[in-house]
Amino acid sequence: MAFIILMNLILQLFPAEPRLGPVLNHITRFQAFDFPLLFIFPAVGMDWVKQKFAGRNDWLQALLMGTSFVLLLLVFQWPFAGFLMSPMARNWFFGQDSWYFDADPNWQYRFQFPPWDLQPPSQFALGIGMAILIATLSARVGLWWGNWMRKVQR
């Protein structure tokens, strides 16, 4: 996170102009990357689960780690994403005032979600369930790999 934030802050200091067309949005500086996701909070939650349930079944640990990852990311990133779309985030630090040179600067959905990206709560719940399943399987592979690496000797 710190590396991406630092790159965003430094790159904006250098002049640049688009060399490809069409140029709908005239820019004069390097454009910032998207502000990084808040993975630090789910990482702390996964570390806590790993320490609290050490020595237990690996599948139980993976389920708890995957669930904590998805839910903590949702709890912290969702409100932060709303903040990033607000006028308060349109500054040099968060970089939400930058806009791609090929994008129409007068697009009505520039700072909000377009209606075709919205989904009903049932689809959202299904997506969260799938994310927990994938995170659980990923955590299980990570635990398996970590246990194997612990046995490797020089």
Number of C-alpha atoms within 10 A of each C-alpha: 12 8 9 14 17 11 13 21 17 12 15 19 12 10 11 13 13 16 8 8 8 10 15 13 16 14 16 13 15 17 23 23 17 14 16 12 13 17 14 13 16 22 16 14 20 22 11 14 18 18 11 11 14 11 9 10 9 18 16 13 23 25 20 20 27 26 24 23 25 19 17 21 19 15 13 16 17 13 10 15 14 12 13 20 16 13 11 10 17 16 11 14 15 19 20 21 16 19 16 15 20 14 14 13 14 9 8 10 10 13 15 10 11 10 8 6 6 10 9 7 9 9 11 12 11 11 12 16 14 12 17 21 17 16 21 24 16 16 23 20 15 13 17 15 11 11 12 10 10 9 8 7 5 3
